[in-house]
Amino acid sequence: MKTERISLIVGGLVAVLAAVGTAAPWLAPGGVDWTVAGELLVVGTTALFTATALVWVVLTYVVGAGYEPPPPEYGPDEIQVRILTVDAESVVQSTVDSLPASFDEVHVVAETDIDVAGASVHAVPGDFDCDAVRKGRAIEWARRTLETDREYVLYLDEDSLLESFDGLPGSDVVQLRERPRRTDSLFSYLADVYRMGVQIEQRAFARLSIPLFAWGGGIAVRREVEEAVTWDRETLVEDTAFVWAAAQERDDFAFDLATATCANEAPPSLTEILQQRRRWAAGNLDAATALPAHYQLLTRVRNYAWALSPVVTVVAVPLSVLGVGLVAGGLFALASLGLGALTAFWYLRGVVYYGRDKFSWALAVPLAPVVTVVHSMGTVAGILDPPRDFRVTKKAGK
């Protein structure tokens, strides 16, 4: 992460000095043509994001082409549900209430005693010790403590309302889909709509030897696999770290998407979405050190490119539209406008993913440049100032 941190700091300084050198050249340090330096920074960022976008296109429309979730093989009678929380009693109650009645083995794993109807509640003892921390520690305690003879354990976040469920395919890990619902912040919600458009790349993950990430708010793990791999590792992204470990440790590892969908909460404020994305970025970059070299490179470059993506939408695209000539001339204009169109596509694809009753949100597509900033600012923060501890995203209870 050190390389990314240094390059972001240097890039930020160059951008500031380029702006000063263009608007008030007498204030900028001499000896450097800061306008050219700024142009090179924008062109380089555009090239990096172009490469990342091309990888996304290949993953989504070549590797993932034609993917359909396997037919369900296991119903609720073969699944134990474990819902993770700190102490959000009312939020958890809504999640339990969303479960079909056919789920008859439901457990809530909390940090303190809470009262939840329709589930067995367990408080993780304060003296429980393991390598995992915070949420991972709670999951590891549950693995060691909550006995079950069910084939699968289904983990849900405290706010993951199960909208649909028709069973699980017989894979080692089954990823439920997510559909964040709006809470208090419009831009946080729009950023999650945008993320859903980008996240259609998940359909390619079943065909990769190692999935690129996992979403722990709705994930089912075969009990045999969980016992063999465990959650006992120090990480801020216990879900992705577990899947990466399982994929490398288990022969013939199988990962699939489910048709089931969870309606989780979009972060209720810009502060919360920044902290959430900050944890994701820092955790993924740290956990990636356990990946093979080519996967580690891909993961780190993708995170870095997403951190810089607003440079394309907020700077490069407007410059191209205004006809401002840069070092790469017509090629730069073509690339930046193509990326601008792809950014709008990701947002609109997210709207389509939500369904016909949300199509009116397509009218917000002119806000896509601002949405990319909201989506990426936490990634920048995670690279520049990685958190030292797991921070639970606040819930609005909506």
Secondary structure, DSSP 8 states (H G I E B T S, - for coil): -HHHHHHHHHHHHHHHHHHHHHH-GGGS-SSS-HHHHHHHHHHHHHHHHHHHHHHHHHIIIIITTT-------B-GGGEEEEEE-SS-HHHHHHHHHHS-TT---EEEEESS----TTSEEEE--TT---S--HHHHHHHHHHHH-----SEEEEEETT-EEEE---B-S-SEEEEEE--B--S-HHHHHHHHHHHHHGGGGGGGGGSSS-S---TTEEEEEHHHHHHH-S-S--S-HHHHHHHHHHHHSTT--EEEEEEEEE-B--SSHHHHHHHHHHHHHHHHHHGGGS-HHHHHHHHHHHHHHHHHHIIIIIIHHHHHTT---TTHHHHHHHHHHHHHHHHHHHHHHHHHH-GGGGGGGGGGGGHHHHHHHHHHHHHHHHHS--SS---------
